[in-house]
Every structure is written in structure tokens, then in C-alpha cells.
Amino acid sequence: MFDALETRFTGPELCARTACEVVDLLRRGEVSPAEVLEASLARIAQVEPAVNAVVTPCPDRARAALADLPRHRAANGAHPGWLAGLPIGVKDLTPVAGVRCTMGTRAHAEFVPEVTDPLIARLEARGAVVVGKTNTPEFGAGGNTTNAVFGPTRNPWHTGRNAGGSSGGAAVSLATGEVWLSHGGDLAGSLRTPAAYSGVIGLRPSPGRVGGAPELHGFNTEAVQGPMARNIADTALFLDAMCGYDPVWPLSIEAPATPFRTAVAEAGPRVRIGFAPDLGGFGFVDPVIREAMSAAMRAVGRAGGTVEEACPELPDLERTYLTLRAMFWAALPGRAAPEVQAHYKPTLRQNIDHGRKLDADTIYDAQLGRTVLYHNLRRFLDRFDVLAFPVMGVPAGPVEEEYPPEIGGKPVTDYVDWLKFSFLSVVTGLPALSMPCGFTPDGMPVGLQLLGPPRGEAKLLAVARAVEDALGGPLRPIDPRLP
């Protein structure tokens, strides 16, 4: 399938290589961090006018950071997630000292933080070089990456289409070869939706697997940060670089004894997949999405895997998710200073208002409901390695639309109506990833979502590698395709 796909890429040769390949070259000294950084900066300059993904490059800071690599190598050079000077992107919700951090809102359009987020500091200590900030909707609230500061990020497979959100800049920076790894975050599919629409990988880890922003929501389990990459092995490498216990994160958990990159390298084709093409009727799925997923599952079966159409019981999933999400927005952006909230877009105001109006019983019901859903999934995943279902039920729409006006003939009243397949992982705390599984007839990527067992990132990544191999993947970076 993917191995026969013809794509055009005119960027530097290094940018077309995988992250694992470039990191191995860096570790062996066959290329220098400066060479790799300049390749990334050259590609950013080449494609940004077409896609608007890396909205705040920081070349001077990145070049200066190369001087710190010998010190970091002495401390962390043997770590399985050592990145050896590889440039990465950071989502524009996450502070990096000395680099403009707008959070996609005019209220912070000129904000330059003095302190780096602990997760990004960890990545820099493990050899990452921050090359720029990637675009996001206002405070990450949106399934289309556009905001009043930078405007829209465009889908590289068709620049008239949207790139998904909220980590849309991250996904597009990967698909176009601007960076090899890019940091993202996820509350309503914000890692998974843009990955699906751009043909890359987005992994939402278990809460506590990856830290970040402890002073804002250290005990929150709904919003997590995680890795994005162009293939499964690179995603595993980035997760290795991100993970590990640190008391600054209240829910932090230890890194596994076996690196995620090793688990992927040892993966085999005999996987067990429960396939729910519309998640038991939970959401509408366009026939072109359903066929792409089904074709991918047939390919997995031919490669030696076992695929069975099955879905666990999912009582009150939507109501439970919407309550948890509303609590998040009311507790964080909803408590910002009035002069900040004055800039909020209508959908963000609606989220906050919903949260403020929740009554106690609704909140209690959500906590009890998520527990029922967790145990239903846990038992289901005793039979299967993963549950497979859509990332998105519809293909990427016009870049001008914040969300589609209707789905399956029914009007959409809230931007999360079209993100329903993202809810399950958020509510249950189970890890999930988006990966490309095919294309629509007009050439737009289709994403397959895999959900793994509790704290089961290693198994999840291993199954994803089996699917990737069965499809002849991964996809290579591309030049942006104009309408």
C-alpha cells in the first residue's frame, strides 16, 4: 500500500531520513548537530510560506544551544532517549525560555517566558534542540489549527484543507520534513486528529507517563503531552526521551525497564486486534474512512495478525467526557484574568460557561462513569492487544471551517461533535495513538486509532509497528501540495 505511494520531496536529504537514522548518525559522529540544525532551518524557510506550521522559529537560540550538548551528553549520553542534538518542535502552548509563547491568543501575543517548561527542559537535557514553536488554536481549544495571532496552519496534502488540531503545527512540521520529532498535547484528540489528517503519528500516553505544566494542572488526567513523529520507531524514541519519574509531576511514573524503542524493534506480526469501525455506533463514519480502515485490517490479517470485529460496552461515554472537559476549561482558562478572557473566541467561552454551570451530581456521575468505562476496556483488552477504531469519522475539510457544519446529515453545534472518537482514551486514561492507514479517493490521509491496555504504551507501539509493516509504511515527508 504505502510502499508504492509516489511523493515529492525537494528538501535537504537529511530531512527525509527518519529520526532514528539521524540520531544514530549523530551518536556516531557521522554528521554534526550543526549540520542537522541547518538542514531543519533550511526546510522551515522553504515550506513555511505554504503551510504556516512553525510559526516562531528560534534559530539563534537553537544555535546557541549546541554549545550545551557536550555537557548534556556527559550526563545523559547513555540514556535510551538521548537525542544527540536532534532539532524538535514545541507546541505554542508550552513555554521555552526566551521564545515567544502566544498560546494562540492575542492576550499573550508578545509574551516571552523566562522559564522553560519542565518537560522541555528534560528533553533539552536529553539532547533535543528546540528549533521553533508550532501553531495551535487559542489555548488548544479547537479541531482546526487557526488563531487570531498567526492564522491557519494548512494541510500539506492539500493546502486548501485544514490540518486538524490542536497540535496541527506539529503534525504539519513533521509531514513536510521541517523536523523529525515534534511535541504535542491532547485533551480532545489534539495529538491524534492532526496526525490523522497529516499522515503522521500522534501518541496520547497514559497520564503520568509524560510530564508537563505541573503548576497548572498537576493532578489533571484529561490533558496530557506526548510525542509526534513520522513513524512508529521514531515515536518510541521520542517517548523514551520524554518519560521517567520526576516529583515535580504529581502523577509521574517510572520509565519502563525495557526502552520503548526496543519494544518496537522486537515487534512481530502476530497481533490481536479488536476492530470497531464506528465504535459500536458511537459516531458517524464516512464510507471512505471505513473502507480505508477495513483495507488496513485486511492487510494486517494477511501479514499474520488476527482481527475480529468487536466493541466493548461504552455507557454514557459522551456525557462523561463532556463533563470532564468542561471542568478542565472552567478550572484553567476560565480563571484567567479578565483582560485575558476578553480576547477569547466564542467556542472557548462556551466551554468555560459549560464548566461553571455543572452541578455536583453531574461531576460525581462523570467520575463514577469513567470508572465503569475503564473496567469495560480493561476486560476487553484481556482478549485483544488493542482496540482499533477511527480517529476521525470525516476527512479534512476546508481550512476556513473551524469545524464542519454537519456530519452524517446532522448539524454540528459544538466543535467537539466531530471529535467524538477521541473521547474514549481521555475518559479511561488508556494510551492511544493515531497512525496513517490509507487515503481517501482524492488523496487525503486517513488515520487509524489504536487504544492499548493500562500503561500499555509498549504493547500499543509494538502493535502499531506491526500495522505499519503490514501497510508498507511509513509515509515519507512531502512537499506541500497546492490546490
N, C-alpha and C positions, 0 to 999 in steps of 0.2 A: 504493500500500500504506500507508505511514506517513502520507501527507498526508491520508488520510481518517480517521485514528485520532482518536477523541474522548478527550481527557484533561481532568482538572480540576486547576486551579492557582489557589490563593487567596492566594499570597504577593505581595510587592511587585512592581510591574510591571518594575522594573529587573532583578529576579532571573530573570525569564522570558526576558530578552534573551540573546543569545549573548555570549561573552567578547569576540569581535572587535568586536561592536557597542558594548559598554560601554567597551572600551579606546579605540575611536575617539572616543566621546563624551568620555572623559576627556582624550584628547590634544588635542581641540579646545576643551576648557574648557566644554562644554555641560552637564556635570554635575561635581560636585566629588568628590574622593576620600572626603570625609566622608559625603556622601550615599550613595555606593555602599557604604561600610562599614556604615552604619547599616541599609541595606536587608538586607545579608547577616546582620547580627546579629539583626534582627527575624525573618528567616526561620528562623534557627537556633533561636531561642526558640519559634517557632511549631511546628516539626515534631520537635524532638529527643525530646520525651516518647514519640513513636510509633516512632522509628527508632533512636535511640542511635548516631549516626554521628560527630558532632563531640563527642567525649567531654570534651575540655578546651578550651573557648573561652578566648580571651585578649583580651577587649575592651579592657582598659586598655593593654596593650602595643600592640595594633593602633592605637588612637587616638594613642598617643604616637609611633608610627612615621610617622604622616602628616607630622610636622614635618621628617622627613628627606627627604621626596620632592623638594623643590627642589634639594637637594644632589645627590641621585641623578640627577635629570633633567639637571642641568648636565653630569654625567659620561657618562650613558648614554641621554639622551633621543632620540638618533638611531639607537639600536640597533634592529634589526628585531624583537627580542623585548621592547622596552620596554613594560611593563605599566601604567605611569602611575597606580599606586595601586589596582590591582585586588586585592581580597581573595582569598587562596588557602588551602586546607587543606594540612596537612603530616602525613604518616603518623606514628603514635606510636612508630615505631622510630628516628626521626631527630631529633637534638637541636636545639632552638631555645632560645637563651639566655633564662633566666628563666621558662620554661614547663615545667610538669611533663611528664616523659617517662618513661612507665612501661614501655614495650616490651611491654605486655600481661602482665607478670609481677608477682606480689606482692613479689618480691625488690626491685623498683625502684618500688614503688607511690608513694613520696614523693620520688623523685629529681627534682631541678630542676637542669639543666645550666647551667654558666656560659658555655659557648662554643657558638655556633651551627655546625652542620654547614656545610662549605664550599659545598655546592650550594645550601642555603637562603640563605646569605649572598649568593651570586651572584644568586639570584632577588630578594632584597630590594634589592640594588644596582640591579637592572633594573626596579624599580618595583612588585614584589609586596608585599602587606601580609598577613602571616600572621594569620589570624583565629582559628585553632584547630588542635588536633591531632585526627586521625581514628583511629578504633578499628582494632585489629589483634589477631589471636590472639597467644599468647605467642611472642615473638621472631619473629613472622611465620610460625610453623610451623602451617599449617592451611588447609584449603579452606573453612572456615566461620569468620567473624569473631566469635569469642567468647573471653572470657578471665575469669580469676578476679578481676580488678580492676573491670572495668566491665560485665561481662555481654555478651549478644549484641547485635550490630547486626542490625536486621530489614530484610527486603526491602521496598522501598517499593511494589512492585506487589502485594504480599500480605504483610502484616507477620507472618503465621504461618510464612513461609518464610525460609530463610537467604539471606544476601546474598553468599555466596562469600567467598573470602579469598585472600591475607591483606589486601589493600587494600580490604576491604569498607566500612569507614567512608568512605573516599574516594569510592568509587563511589556510595554512597547519598547522600552530601552533594551530589553533582552531580545525581543523578536527582531529588532533591527541591528543587533550586534554592537550597540553602544557600550554595554557592559556584559560581563559573563554571569554575574550574580547581582540580584537586587533585593533589597529589604522591603517587606510589606507588612500590612496588618489586616485583621479580619474581624468584623462584627456581624456583617450580613453578606458574607461571601466576598469580601473585599480583596482577598488573595486569590480566590477561586474564579470569580466572574471574569476579571480581566485576563487571567491566564487562559481561560477557555476561549475568549474572543481573540486573543493574540497568538494562540498556538504554542504556549509555553507551559511551565509547571508552576503551580502555586500550592504550597503546603500549609494548611492550618494545623499547628501542633496541638497537643494536649495542653490545657492550662498548666503553667509552671514549667513546661519544657524549655521555653524561651522567655527571658525576662523582658523588662522594659517599663518605663514610666512609673516607677514604684510609688512616687509621691502623689500620683493622680488616682490610680485605681489598683493598688497593690493586691487587694483581695477579690477583685473582679475576675470572673471566669469567662465572661462573654467576649470581651475584646482581647485578642492575642496578637502577637507579632510572629513573623515567620519568614521562611526562605522562598525565593522565587528564582528559577533558573530555566535553562533551555532543555534540560534532560534530567532523568532521574538520578544518575550518579552525581551530577553537579549539585542537585538539590540536597542529596545526602551529605556531600562535602560541606555545603553551607550550613546545614543543620548541625553538623559536628562542630563547626566554628561558633555557632550561636549558643549551644546548650551547655548545661552544667549548673551545679548548685551555687547560689550566692545569697546570703541572708538579706541583702538589700531587696530581694523579691520575696514576699511572704509565702508564696505558693511554690517557690523554686524546688525543683527535683534534680537529683544527681544525673549526670550523663551515664549512659549505659556502659557496661564493661567492654562490649564489642562496638566499635565505631559504626555509625550508620553507613558509611561508605563501604565498609567490609561486608555488612549485611546485604547490600545491593550487589556487590561483586560476586557473592556466593549464591545469588538468587537463581532458582530453576523454574522451568515452565509449568510444573505440575501444581497449579494453584487451584483453589476452590473459591468460586465467586457466586454470590447470590445476586442476581440481576433483577432490579426493579425499574423497568423502563419509564414509569411515571410515578414511582414511589407509592404504589398502591392507590393510584388515582388522586394523589395529593395535589398535583399541579398539571397544567396543560403542557403537552409536549408536541411541538411541530413535527409532522411526519418526517421531515428531512433530518431532524435531530435524532429521532427514534431510529431511523434506518442506519445512520452513521454509527450509533452505539451498538445496534444489533450486529452490524457487519464486523465491528471490532470484537464483539463477544464470539462470533463465529471463528474469527481468526485465532483467538485465544484457545478455543476448543481444538482447532486443527493443530495447534502447537503443543498440545498435551494437557491443557488445563481442563477443569470441569466447571461448567457454567449451568446454573439452574435458576429459572425464573422464580423468584421468591421475594417476599417483603414482610418484615415484622409488623406487628400492630403498632400504630402511631397515634394513640388517642390524644386529642387536644394539642397537637403539635403547634399549630399556627397560633392559637391563643396563648399558649405558654411562651412561645418565642417573643411575640409582640409585647407581652408584659415585661419580660426581662430586658428587652431592648429599650422600652420606654423608660424603665428605671435608670438605665445607663445614661441616656441622653439628659434626663432631668437632673441627675446627680452630678454631671460633669459640665457640658456646655451650658446647661440650664442654670448653673451657679456662677457663670462668668459675670464680670462687671457689666452694668447696663450699657456703657458705651461700646462694649464689645458685642453684646447681643443686638444692639441697634443695627448691625450690619447683616444679621443672619438672613438667609434665604427662607422663603415660606415653608419649604419641606422640613427644614431644621426646626423652625418654630413649632410646627405641628408635632414633631417628635417630642419636644420638650413639654408642650402642653398636655400631650397624652400621658406622659410620665407623672406630671404634677396632679393629674386627676385620678390616679389609681387609688383604689381603696385597699384596706388591709387584707380583706379576704381574697381579693384578686391576686395580691402578691403572694399570700400563703398558698393559694391554689397553684400558682406557677412553680413554686419550689417543690411542692408535692408532685405536680405533673411531670417535671423534668426527671424526678427520681424514677417514676414508673417507666418513662421512655428509656432512661439509661439501662434499667434492668431488662427491658424487652430487647434492646440492642445487644446487651452483653450475652444474653442467652442465644440470640440469633447467631452471634459470631462465635459461638461454640461449634456451630455446624459449618461455618464458612470462614475463610480467611478475611474477606472483605465483603461489604455491600457495595454494589455498583449501581449508579443511577445518574440522572442528568446533573450537570452544573447549571445550565440554563435551558429553559424549555423553548426559547425562541432564538433565532440568530441575531447578531448585532444589527441594530437599527441605525438610522441617520444620526450623525454626530450632533445635530441640532436638538434632538429629543432627549430630555433628561431621563424619561422613561417612556415606553410605548403607550399609546393612548388606549389600546385594548389588547387582550390576549385571549385567543380562542373565542373571539366574538363577544367577550365580556369587557366592559370598561375597566381601566386601571385607575384607582383613586389615590394610591399611595405608591411611592417608588419601590417599596419592598414587595408589592404584589407580584412583581415579575422576578423576584429573587428567592422564591419560596423554597427552592431546593437547597439553599444554603442553611436553612434553619436547624436541621437535624443535628449537625455537628456542634453548633453553638449551644443548643439546649442540653445535649448529653455530655459535652466535654470530650467527645471522642475525636481522634485525629482524622483529618480528611484532606484529600488533595484533588486538584484538577489537573488533567493531562489531555493533550490532544488525541482524538480517536478517529478523526476523519474530517471531511469537508462537506459543506452544502454544495448543491449543483452550481452555484455562482462563485465558488471558490473561497468561502469564508470558513475558518476553522470551527470545529465542533469539539466541545470539551466533555470528557467523561469524568464523573466524580467517583472516587473510591473512599469509603469510610472504613477505618480499621478498629481493632479492639482497644480496650482501655490501655492507655500509654503504649500503644502498639505501633509506633512510628516505624520501627524496624521491619515488622511484617508488612505494613502498608507500603513502604518503599520497595520491598522485595517483590510484592505482587505487581506494583506499578511497573517495575523493571521488566517483569515477565510480559505484561501487556505491551509495553514499549517494544520489546524484542519481537513479539508476535506481529506487530504492525509495521515492522521495518523501520522504526523510528530511531532517533528523534528527528524532529524537524531542524533544518539549518536556518540561520538568520537570513533575512531577506532585505532587499531594498524596498522602501515604501512604494506601494502601488497606487498611482493616482487614478481618480475616476475616469 
